[in-house]
Amino acid sequence: MSGVEVGSVYVHAPFCARRCFYCDFAVTVDREPDPEPWLRAIERELQALEAEGLVRLAPRLETLYVGGGTPSLLRPEAMEELGRLLTGGPGSGDRLSMPGLEWTAEANPESLTPSVAAGWRRAGVNRVSLGTQSFQEPVLRWMGRLHGPHGTAAAVAVARDAGFETYSVDLIFGLPAAVERDWSADLDAALALEPPHVSLYGLTADTGTPLGRAVGEGRIRMVEEARYDEEYLEAAERLAAEGYEHYEVSNFARPGHRSRHNQAYWSGVPYLGLGNGAHSFVPPRRRWNVREWADYARLTGGPSLPVDESETVEGASRRLEDAWLGLRCDRGLPVRWSREGSAGHLVATWEESGWAEVRAGRLTLTPRGWLLLDRLAIELHEALERESRRG
């Protein structure tokens, strides 16, 4: 078979019982979605990819991530059916039989029932990502979340009872001051559950969302930058004190519980995305599918792939992306520049400001530096480009 082999696959399940106030994801509202049309559309996209011949699934996958949307809304058997679909086809072998396979599925706390969790374990799912966001009822109501303050604790109990040893709790920080959220109390509640993994996401007011419109009309004021930074740094300090490894700008893990799937994204290796809005990367090309579920389902019924747009990432743009990806992780970047050059002087100012550290020949950002990630990546890239042009 021809084509670039990929070992990491993302599958998008777009269904949600409700669209949250801040949500800009490729979702469609359906409280009781039938997984059959979704599975058939994914199958048709796989068949079209095989016919195209540019990419193919590895005989054994290393990571599989089912996100959304809310995959836990689908019936318990849906993951087993997805697994059979991914392992089907001539010469495919058993792609999900690799002993080290990391198979993650996202769930909202209220829909991770014992039957769903048991069905996922039968299928081979071994990691759950819980969309907690907060443990406070007024905050959850403002966001449009359906679980209550104790929903995540109940979901964690369900996951543990089903045999999941790795699960992640997601939290959103940087809410408007008018919401009156106690961020420290949310951190207390999250740590009390002793999750192996925690993800933090700063609230953004994306154009087109109800939150974005409210901000644009002046009805809501986003949090001040100083408060945003304080909440992030408080979380980073407390999680580190509890033994979590801050291995990426937004992610913290107990030893042995890092997300290998997300690390594939940050490493710049090829990966495949299936479903509406999903992204794929086969260097130097990145492409993404149409966002709307109805359009995706319709297009997969035709002769071509449901691709919306694509871009080529090479040359200076690839070097900038590599710098950004390296700096966003605790692996950092190898120091390949002179301390006497412009890049060396730049990094020295970062160290003096407490934004970065150079250890064992690698440059890594501190939590304070991660708050400035985009700016610092551009600064370093531009300095290195100037040095390169000078020869």
C-alpha positions in Angstrom: 0.0 0.0 0.0 1.2 3.5 -0.8 0.7 6.7 1.3 2.2 8.0 4.6 1.5 5.8 7.5 -0.1 7.4 10.6 -0.3 5.9 14.1 -2.4 8.6 15.8 -6.0 9.1 14.9 -8.6 11.6 16.1 -12.3 10.8 15.6 -14.9 13.6 16.1 -18.3 12.8 17.6 -20.2 16.1 17.1 -23.3 15.5 19.2 -24.1 17.6 22.3 -27.2 17.8 24.5 -26.8 21.5 24.6 -24.4 24.1 23.2 -22.5 25.8 25.9 -22.4 29.6 26.2 -18.8 29.9 25.2 -18.6 26.9 22.7 -17.0 27.4 19.3 -16.5 23.7 18.5 -18.0 21.8 15.6 -21.0 20.4 17.4 -24.7 19.8 16.6 -27.4 19.6 19.3 -28.9 16.2 19.7 -29.8 14.8 23.1 -30.2 11.2 21.9 -28.0 10.8 18.8 -28.2 7.7 16.7 -24.6 6.6 16.2 -25.3 4.6 13.0 -25.2 7.6 10.6 -22.1 8.8 12.3 -20.3 5.5 12.0 -21.3 5.1 8.4 -20.0 8.6 7.6 -16.7 7.8 9.3 -16.5 4.6 7.4 -17.1 6.3 4.1 -14.4 8.9 4.8 -11.9 6.1 5.6 -12.8 4.4 2.3 -12.3 7.7 0.4 -8.9 8.2 2.1 -7.9 4.7 1.1 -8.9 5.5 -2.5 -6.9 8.8 -2.4 -3.8 6.9 -1.4 -2.0 9.8 0.4 -2.4 8.5 3.9 -3.0 5.1 5.5 -3.5 3.8 9.0 -0.6 2.0 10.6 -1.1 -1.8 11.1 -1.3 -1.0 14.8 -2.3 2.4 16.2 -0.4 4.1 19.0 -3.1 6.5 20.0 -6.8 6.9 19.3 -8.8 9.9 20.6 -12.6 10.2 20.3 -13.6 13.8 21.0 -16.4 16.1 20.4 -19.0 17.1 21.1 -19.9 14.5 23.7 -19.0 11.0 22.7 -20.6 9.7 26.0 -24.0 10.6 24.5 -23.7 7.7 22.1 -25.0 4.3 23.1 -22.5 2.1 25.0 -21.9 -0.2 22.0 -20.8 2.7 19.8 -17.1 2.5 20.7 -17.0 -1.2 20.0 -18.5 -0.6 16.6 -16.0 2.2 15.9 -13.2 -0.2 16.9 -14.4 -2.8 14.4 -14.7 -0.1 11.8 -11.1 1.0 12.3 -9.7 -2.5 12.3 -11.6 -3.5 9.2 -10.4 -3.7 5.6 -7.9 -5.8 3.8 -4.5 -6.0 5.3 -5.4 -3.9 8.3 -4.5 -6.5 10.9 -5.7 -5.6 14.4 -5.0 -1.9 14.7 -6.2 -1.7 18.3 -4.2 -4.7 19.6 -1.0 -2.8 20.4 -0.3 -3.4 24.1 0.6 0.3 24.6 -2.4 1.7 22.7 -3.7 4.8 24.4 -7.5 5.1 23.6 -9.1 8.3 25.0 -12.7 9.2 24.9 -14.2 12.5 26.1 -17.3 12.5 28.3 -19.4 15.1 30.1 -19.9 14.1 33.7 -23.7 13.7 33.5 -23.6 11.3 30.6 -20.8 8.9 31.7 -23.1 6.3 33.0 -22.0 2.8 34.3 -23.3 1.2 31.1 -21.4 3.7 28.9 -18.2 3.3 30.9 -18.5 -0.5 30.8 -19.1 -0.4 27.0 -16.0 1.7 26.6 -13.9 -0.7 28.6 -15.1 -3.6 26.5 -14.1 -1.8 23.4 -10.6 -1.0 24.7 -10.9 2.6 25.8 -8.4 3.1 28.6 -8.5 6.9 29.2 -11.4 9.2 29.9 -11.3 13.0 29.6 -14.1 14.7 31.7 -15.4 18.1 30.8 -15.7 19.4 34.3 -15.0 23.1 33.8 -16.2 24.0 37.4 -17.6 22.5 40.6 -19.7 25.5 41.4 -23.4 25.5 40.5 -23.8 29.2 39.5 -20.7 28.9 37.3 -22.0 25.8 35.6 -25.4 27.4 35.0 -23.7 30.5 33.5 -21.7 28.2 31.2 -24.7 26.2 30.1 -23.3 22.9 31.6 -25.8 20.2 32.5 -24.0 18.5 35.4 -24.2 19.8 38.9 -21.5 20.6 41.5 -21.2 16.9 42.4 -21.4 15.6 38.8 -17.7 15.2 38.3 -17.2 13.2 41.6 -19.9 10.9 40.5 -18.4 10.4 37.0 -14.9 9.8 38.6 -16.5 7.0 40.7 -18.1 5.5 37.6 -14.8 5.6 35.8 -12.9 4.0 38.6 -15.6 1.3 39.1 -15.3 0.5 35.4 -11.6 0.0 35.7 -10.2 3.2 34.3 -6.8 4.0 35.9 -6.3 7.2 33.8 -8.8 10.0 33.6 -8.5 13.7 33.1 -10.4 16.6 34.6 -10.7 19.7 32.5 -11.2 23.2 34.1 -11.8 26.6 32.5 -10.2 29.6 34.2 -10.3 33.4 33.5 -14.1 33.8 33.8 -15.6 37.4 33.9 -15.5 38.9 37.3 -19.3 39.3 37.2 -19.6 35.5 37.4 -18.1 35.6 41.0 -16.3 32.3 40.6 -14.0 31.1 43.4 -11.1 29.7 41.5 -9.2 28.5 44.5 -12.3 26.5 45.6 -12.5 24.8 42.2 -8.8 23.8 42.5 -9.5 22.4 45.9 -12.4 20.3 44.5 -10.4 19.0 41.6 -7.4 18.1 43.8 -9.7 16.3 46.2 -10.6 13.8 43.4 -6.9 13.0 42.9 -7.2 12.9 39.1 -4.1 11.5 37.3 -4.4 14.3 34.7 -5.7 17.9 34.7 -6.1 20.3 31.8 -6.6 24.0 32.1 -8.2 26.2 29.4 -8.5 30.0 29.5 -11.9 31.3 28.5 -12.0 32.9 25.1 -14.9 34.9 23.5 -14.9 33.5 20.0 -16.8 35.4 17.3 -20.1 33.7 16.6 -20.7 32.2 20.1 -23.3 33.7 22.5 -20.4 34.8 24.7 -18.6 36.5 21.8 -21.8 38.3 20.9 -22.4 39.4 24.5 -18.8 40.7 24.7 -19.1 42.5 21.4 -22.3 44.2 22.5 -20.8 45.3 25.8 -23.1 43.1 27.9 -20.2 41.1 29.3 -16.7 42.2 30.1 -13.9 39.6 29.9 -11.6 39.1 32.8 -8.7 41.5 33.2 -5.3 40.2 32.0 -3.8 40.4 35.5 -6.5 38.2 37.0 -6.3 35.8 34.1 -2.5 35.4 34.8 -3.0 35.1 38.5 -5.4 32.2 38.1 -3.2 30.3 35.7 -0.1 30.8 37.9 -2.0 29.8 41.0 -3.1 26.5 39.4 0.4 25.8 38.0 1.9 26.4 41.5 -0.6 24.3 43.3 -0.6 21.4 40.9 3.2 21.3 40.9 3.2 21.2 44.7 0.9 18.2 44.5 3.3 16.3 42.3 1.9 17.0 38.9 4.3 17.4 36.0 3.5 20.6 34.0 4.4 19.0 30.7 2.6 21.4 28.4 1.2 24.9 28.6 -2.3 23.7 29.5 -1.7 20.1 30.8 -0.6 18.5 34.1 -0.1 14.8 34.8 1.0 12.4 37.5 4.1 10.5 36.3 3.1 8.0 33.7 -0.2 9.7 32.8 0.7 12.2 30.2 -1.5 12.3 27.1 0.5 10.6 24.3 -2.1 11.5 21.7 -1.7 15.2 22.3 2.0 14.9 22.4 1.8 13.5 18.9 0.2 16.8 17.8 2.9 18.8 19.6 5.7 16.7 18.0 4.8 17.6 14.4 4.4 13.9 13.4 1.7 12.8 10.9 -1.8 12.3 12.3 -5.2 11.7 10.9 -8.5 13.4 11.8 -11.9 11.8 10.9 -15.3 13.5 11.2 -16.6 17.0 10.7 -14.1 19.8 11.6 -11.3 17.3 12.2 -7.7 18.2 11.2 -5.1 16.0 9.6 -1.4 16.6 9.1 0.9 14.8 6.7 3.9 17.1 6.4 4.0 19.5 4.7 0.2 19.5 4.2 -2.4 20.2 6.8 -6.1 20.0 5.9 -9.4 20.1 7.7 -12.9 18.9 7.1 -16.1 20.9 6.8 -17.4 22.0 10.2 -21.1 21.2 10.0 -22.2 17.7 10.7 -25.0 17.8 8.0 -22.5 18.9 5.4 -20.0 16.3 6.4 -22.6 13.5 6.3 -23.7 14.6 2.9 -20.2 15.0 1.4 -19.0 11.6 2.6 -21.8 10.1 0.5 -20.1 11.5 -2.6 -17.0 10.6 -4.6 -14.6 13.1 -2.9 -13.3 13.7 0.6 -15.2 16.2 2.9 -12.2 18.6 3.0 -12.9 22.2 3.6 -9.5 23.8 3.2 -5.8 23.0 3.4 -2.4 24.7 3.8 1.2 23.9 3.2 3.5 24.3 6.2 7.1 24.5 5.1 10.1 26.8 5.0 9.8 29.8 7.5 6.3 28.9 8.5 7.3 25.4 9.4 10.3 26.7 11.4 8.0 29.1 13.3 5.6 26.3 14.0 8.4 24.0 15.2 9.5 26.8 17.6 6.0 27.3 18.9 5.4 23.6 19.4 8.7 23.1 21.2 8.2 26.0 23.5 4.7 25.0 24.5 6.1 21.7 26.0 8.4 20.9 28.8 10.9 19.3 26.4 11.6 22.8 25.0 14.0 23.5 22.2 17.7 22.5 21.8 20.0 25.5 22.1 21.6 25.7 18.7 22.5 29.4 18.8 25.4 31.4 20.2 24.8 33.3 23.4 26.6 36.2 21.7 24.1 36.4 18.8 20.7 38.1 18.7 18.9 34.8 19.8 21.3 34.3 22.7 20.7 37.9 23.9 17.0 37.5 23.5 16.9 34.3 25.6 19.1 35.9 28.2 16.5 38.6 28.7 13.8 35.9 29.0 15.8 34.2 31.8 16.3 37.5 33.6 12.5 38.1 33.4 11.7 34.7 34.8 10.1 33.5 31.5 12.6 30.8 30.5 15.3 28.5 31.7 18.2 26.9 29.9 19.2 23.5 31.3 21.2 20.7 29.8 21.4 22.5 26.5 17.6 23.0 26.1 15.5 26.1 26.4 12.2 25.7 28.2 9.6 28.2 29.3 8.4 28.7 32.8 4.6 29.1 33.6 5.1 32.9 33.4 6.7 32.4 30.0 3.9 30.2 28.8 1.5 33.1 29.4 3.5 34.8 26.7 3.9 31.8 24.4 2.8 33.2 21.1 4.8 36.4 21.5 8.0 34.6 22.6 7.8 32.0 19.8 7.6 34.7 17.2 10.5 36.7 18.8 12.8 33.7 18.9 11.8 32.7 15.3 12.5 36.2 14.0 15.9 36.3 15.8 16.9 32.9 14.4 15.8 33.9 10.9 17.9 37.1 11.1 21.0 35.1 12.1 20.4 32.6 9.3 20.2 35.3 6.7 23.5 36.8 8.0 25.1 33.4 7.4 
